[in-house]
Amino acid sequence: MEENCVAAVIVTYNRKEKLLNCIRALTSQTAGAPDIIVVDNNSTDGTREEISRFTGNGSVKYYNTGYNSGGAGGFTYGLRKAAEAGYDLMWLMDDDCIPAPDALEKYIDFDRTHAGEYGFLSGKVLWKDGSLCNMNVQRETVLRNVRDWDRDVIEVEMASFVSLLIPGRVVREVGLPFRKFYIWTDDWEYTRRISRKYPCYLITGSTAIHDTSENSAAHIHNAPEDRIWRFRYLYRNDVYLYRREGIKGFCYEAARLTLHLGRIAASRNSWREKARRASILINGTYEGLRFYPEPERSQNIK
């Protein structure tokens, strides 16, 4: 691998053990270890001290945002740093991502044979038991998940930030993710913004483990009470994403919101708790109709 070609951008927050596992996997890549940019959303668990033993030779760079900017803010920060440093390829992942030893090699092989003519590359994300990770299944179209995994290369329109490779030239053209999304949907929106301009691909031979506690996405009807506040961002951000797709996006989102309200009504929560959850969904949806974030760019991107 060409020196200074690839930067792996990891966003972390209070999960130093998972972060260390991710870094170990990156330093064991058969294509050669990429440079690593760690964006820390102001962890309080000793992450800075743990990471200091990796930063001495300059191949691992550590940045603390100074506050919890969410996943969206962290990836915006990290991509900006990678783009300003002039990396050709940026490899995005959460701190609980463990890429297979040949994950980067598979991406590099595709990049070389296709002369960089793509918007992003995404890999096959597995859960800890080897099954597909349900929250990271890519979409062939905005409304349809990938279903046939027997193909080596699949054109897709949306993917998560778990082992996502983006050429620097694409970042320079489309800008950075929406920092104001804070959490949720920032990856769907950004990859969709890219796939509107370029063909994008799932490389099924490039795999990674997503080391989450459960193999399922969060749902407002059964989420713990102390986590409900986060769903305001999910519904606001999703409304922005799907309204951009025109009538098909509007119909999809309307059906989805109706389904979620039905699940809240059918849940075992008290009526007061049901009303609270429905209120968060409705208020987030209304906020999304008035939400107009602008892509961030850096004057220093090379």
TAKA-V250251 format. One record per run of one state. SS is the DSSP state (helix for helix, strand for strand, loop for the rest). FROM is the first residue (numbers start at 1). TO is the last residue. If there is no record, write none. Layout:
SS_FROM_TO ; SS_FROM_TO
This chain:
loop_1_5 ; strand_6_12 ; loop_13_15 ; helix_16_27 ; loop_28_34 ; strand_35_40 ; loop_41_46 ; helix_47_54 ; loop_55_59 ; strand_60_64 ; loop_65_69 ; helix_70_84 ; loop_85_88 ; strand_89_94 ; loop_95_96 ; strand_97_99 ; loop_100_102 ; helix_103_113 ; loop_114_120 ; strand_121_126 ; loop_127_131 ; strand_132_132 ; loop_133_133 ; helix_134_136 ; loop_137_138 ; strand_139_141 ; loop_142_143 ; strand_144_145 ; loop_146_152 ; strand_153_156 ; loop_157_157 ; strand_158_158 ; loop_159_163 ; strand_164_167 ; helix_168_174 ; loop_175_178 ; helix_179_181 ; loop_182_185 ; helix_186_195 ; loop_196_199 ; strand_200_210 ; loop_211_224 ; helix_225_243 ; loop_244_246 ; helix_247_266 ; loop_267_270 ; helix_271_289 ; loop_290_302
